[in-house]
Amino acid sequence: MKKLWKSCAASWLAAMALCAGAGLAPPAGANEIVIGQVAPLSGVLASTGAQMVLGGKIYFDWVNAQGGVHGATIRQAVVDDGYKVADTVRLTRELLAKPEVVALYGFAGTANITQLLADGVLAQGGAALVAPYTGGESLRNPFNPWIFHVRAGYVDETEHMVQQLTTLGMSRVAVMYQDDGFGKAGLAGVEAALSKRQLKLAASAGYERNTDKVDDAVKAIKASDAQAVIMIAVNKPAAAFIQRYREQGGGAQLYNISVVDPNELVKLAGLKNAHGLGISQVVPYPYRPSLSVVREYQALLKKFAPDAEVNYTSFEQFLGAKVLVEALRRAGPAPTRAKVVKALESLQNYDLGGITLGYSPTNRVGSRYVEVTVIGANGRLMK
């Protein structure tokens, strides 16, 4: 059984691997609300998984410091699936077997969560999954009642990127994608956006999930003479592609879908290679405190994780935690899984502090916000 990750003090991100406690979701206390989270804390998505957990943790910690929800404290029960589909399914079943787990939060992986739906795990458990870290269309269409999305979908992201690059006069577009549900969802989004403009892909090349074996993709895309390359990839393989493509003379404008950490890309690929990379984003810019929710996020990050840096992923999951806590409040004392689902449906025009999300009995996509950022000469993201 994977280890349960608990709260740590200062240097939280660096110390995550050292602060695991044994067991999966121990029994809830009398005044405790348990939220189950399956996250990739090892493997190719480990740094992203750490940020996902952190974003929820700082908000749950703050809520608990204010007295909790209706007097009950929130416990974030986190287990590591290593970004492996079979482990996601097994660990989710184990969490949902515990009646004290009233909701699920912040899972990662289109293929992982698609398998939960295919196996009926969420339907059998009857619990909402709030703010999954994926934009896969298979999780949005056809409608399913269990997943409450905070982020826009990959179709929205790819449309925005294609719109931008075609406005700049680029028509030869290639795609480098992870060969699974996640990558194929993004690939389909790019193809649809191009088709809308009477264009076709210059090339597409996949890489094997949970690896950074991208040499064949580099070769195929470089041979296509594409003007722009949209990567549907996670940190390590994206960085490997960027580095090898640039070092072999590839000169196309590079873009990546939102599920990457720019700091990790710069570290792995080198600033010289990563400079200029466009990254689509599905939440507002968290580095400038222009919105009240960004100011709140930055303040709580400083208070509860003083050694951590501002990050898009932790900010996105912070927003998801705010959504979930508001649903817990609306669900009333002693919330049940069914009450939480109904409460989430009531958030039809909910202002998180400058960002408005909305759900209903027939809508589970809270936002379609997208913008593109660029890694600047200093390695920082620019709008």
N, C-alpha and C positions, 0 to 999 in steps of 0.2 A: 504494500500500500504506500502511495506517495505520502510525503510528509505534509503536515498542516503548517502553513506559514502564519506566524502571529506577529503582533505589533512589536516593533523595535524602537529604541530611542534614537539618539543622534546617529548620524552616518547610516541612515536606514537603508538606502539603496546598496551601499557597499557591504553592509552586514547581513543582507537578506539570507544568504546561503548558510549563515552561522546561527540563525535564530529560529530554526524550525523546531516545532514541538511534535511529539509523537501522536499518532492517531488521527482520525478523520471526524471533525465536528463533534466534540464531546457533548454530552447532554446539556441543553440550555438551562440556565438558572431561572429562578422564579420570575425575575423581572428582566428578561433578556430576549431580544429578537435576533434570530440567526439568519444571516444572508449568505448563501452559498456561492462561491466563485471558483470556477475552474480556469486556470490561467497557465500560459506557457512560460514557466519559470526556469526551464532548462531547454537546451536545443537551440535551433537557429533563430528563434524569436524571443530568447530569454530576456534581453534588455527591454524589449517592448512589454513583455509580461510584467516585469518589475515596475515599469511606469504605470501600467494598467492598475495594478494592485495599489500603488501609492496614491493615485488620484482619488480612489474611493476611500482609502484609509484616512487621509487628512480631513475629509469632510465628516466621516463617521466619528472620528476622534473628537472633532469640534462639537458635533451634536451631542455626543455622550458627555462632554464637559459642561454642556448647558443643561444637563439633566435627562438627556435621552428623548425618546418619543413616548408621550403619555407615561412618563416615569420609567420606561424600559430602556436599557442600554442596547446598542446595536453591536453584534459580534459578526465580524467578517471572517467566515470560515473558508480559507483558501487552500486549494490543492493544485498540484502541478501535473499537467498532462503532457508536458514536453512537446506540445503542438501535434500530438499523435491522435488520430481520429479514434482508434479503439480505446485509448485511455480516456479521452473525453467522454465517450459513451459510458464506460464502466464507472468512472468517478461521479458522473452526473446521476447515474442510477443510485449510487451509494449515498449521495447527498439527499436525493429526493426520498430515499427510504426513511430518512429521519424526519418525523413529523414537525419538529421544531424549526426546520428550514422553511421559511414562509415565502421566499423569493430567491431567484437566481440573478446573478449580476456579472456583466463584463467578461463573457467568454470570448475566445478568439478563434478565427478560422472558418471560412465559408464551408469547406468540406466537413469540418468537425461538427458544426451546428446543423448542416444539412442532414448529416447522419442521425443526429438526435431526432429530427423530424421524421426521417424515413423509418426509424425504429420505434416511433411513437413514444419516445421517452418523456418528452415534455407534456404530451397529452395525458399520458398515464399518471404523471406526477401532478398535473394541474397547477403548476406554478409558473408565474411570469418570469421571463428572462429579459432583464432590462439592460440596455446599452451594450449589446454585443459589439465587438471590435471587428466588424465586417460590413461590407456594402453589397454582398452577394444578392443578385436579383432572385435567386431561388428561395431566399428567406423572406422575400417581400411579395412575390407573385408566383403562385396564387396566394391569396390572403391566408394567414394562419393566425389564430388568436393569442398565441403564447409569447411571441417575441415583440418587444417594444423598442424600436430603433430610435436612437438619439441622432445618429449621423445620416447624411445623404448616402445614396447607393452608388455603386461603381458606375452604373449607367449615367448618373448625374455627373460624376467626376470626369469620366471619359468624354462626355459631350462637351463639358466646359474646356477641357484641354484641347480637343480637336477644334473647337470654335476659336480658341486663342491662336493655335498654330496656323490654321487656314487664314485667319485674318492677317497674319504676318506673311502670307504668300507661300506657305509650305503645303505641298500637295502629296509628296512621297513620304508616307508614314509607315514605319515598321513597329511591330510589337514584340517585346521579349516578355514571356509569361511563365508563371509557375504552372506545371502541367497537372492541374487538379481543378476542383470546383471553383476555387478562388481565382486562379489565373484565367480559366476559360470564361468566367463571368466578366472579367475585365476585357478580355479579348473580344467577346461578343459586343460589349459596349462600344469599343473603338470601331469595330466593323459597322455597327449600326449608325454611329455618328458620321463615319465617312460616307456610307451609302446615302445618307440624307443629303449629302453634298455632291452626289454622283462621283464619288472617289472609291478606289479599292486599295487594300493594303499593298505596300511595296514588298513586305515580307513579314512572316511571323515565325518565331522560334521559341520552343519551350525548353524548360529545364526541370529536372526531377525534384519533386518536393522533398524538403528536409536535407537538401544538399546545396553546394555552391558550384556545381559542375555546369559551367556556362560556356565553356570553350566553343562548343558546336554552335550555340546561339550567337556568340560574338562573330564567328566566321560567316554564318549565313546572313546576318544583318549587315555586316560590313560590306559584303558582296552585293547587297541590294542597292547601295548608294542612296539610302534613305536620307531625307533632310531632317527628319525628326524621329525619335524612337520613344515610344511610351512603354515603360516597364511596369508590368503587373507582378511585382516581386516584393519579398520581404528583405530585411536588412542585409544579411550576409551574401546571398546571391546577387542582390542588386549592386552591392559594393563591388563584388567580384566582376560583374559585367562592366560597370563603369570603369574600373581600373584597367581591365584587359582591353576593352574597346578603345579607350583613349590611348593606351600605350601602343596599340597596333595602328594608330593613325586615324581612328574613327572620328569624324568631325561633326556628326549630326547633333542637333539640339536634343538633349535628353530630358525626359520627364519621368516621374514615378507617381504611382497612386499613393494615397495618403498614409498607408500603413507602414511607413518607415520612419526611423529616427534620424534626422539630419546629422546630429552629432556622431552617431555610430557610423553613418556613411562616410563622413569626413575622416574619421579615425581609421576605418578599414580601407577606403579607396585612396586616401590622400587628398589634401585640399586642392592640389593642382588639377586632379582629375574630377573631383566633385563640384568644383566651382562652376556656377552657372546652371546646375541641375534644377529643373522646375519640379516642384512637389505640390500636388493638389491637396487642399485642406478642407475639412468638413465642419470645422468650428472656427470662430473668429481668432485672430492673432492674439496669443496669450502673453506676448512679451511687452506690450504697451498697455498700461492700465487705463484705457479709454472707456471701458465698460465697467459697471459696478461689479459684475460677476468675475471679471478678470482681476479687479482689485481684491475681491474676497479670496479668490484662488491664490493669488500671490501672498496675501497675508497669512493664510492658513498653511501654505507650503513652508513659509519662513518659520511659523510657530511650531508645527508638528514634524517637519522634516527639514531642519535648517541647513543640512548639507546637500539637499537635492536642488536641482536647477529647474527652472521653468521649462515645460516640455508640452508639445501638442497632445501627446497621448495621455499624460496624466491629467491635463486640462479637460480633455474629452470625457475621461472617466469620472472626473470631478463633477461635471455636468450631469452625467448619468446617475451619480450618487445623490445629487440634489433632487433629481426627478423621483428616484426611488424613495427617498426620505419623505418627500411631500406626499407620495402615495401612502406610505405607512401612517402618516398623520391623519390623512383622510379616511383610512381604513378603521381608525378608532382603536381603543384599547384591545389587547389580545387579538391582533390581526390574524386572519387566516389567508391561505393562498388565494381563495376565491375573492375575499374582500380586497386584497391587494390588486388583483386584476381589475375589479370594478372601479377601484379608486384611480388606477392608472387611466382608465377610459374616461374619467371625469376631468382629466387635465387637457381640456380642449383648446385653451389659449393661455398657456401658463408662461409667465415671464420669470426667467431664471436670474434676471438682472441685466437686461439689455439683449437677451437672446430669448425668443419666444418659441416654444414647442407646443405641439398639439396632437392629441390622440382622440379616438372616439370608439364606439363599438364596432365600427367598420374601417377604422384607419389605425395602423400601427407604425407609420413612418412619421416621426416627430418633426423632422427638419429635412430640407433639401438644400441647405446652405453649402456653397462651394466657392472657393477662390484658389488662385495659384500663387505660391511663394517661390522664391529662388534662393539657393545657397550663394551668399555673397563672397567677396574676395577674402573676408576675414573668417569665413566658415560659418557665419551666422545667417539665419533666415531673414530675407527681406521681402516686404510686400511689393 
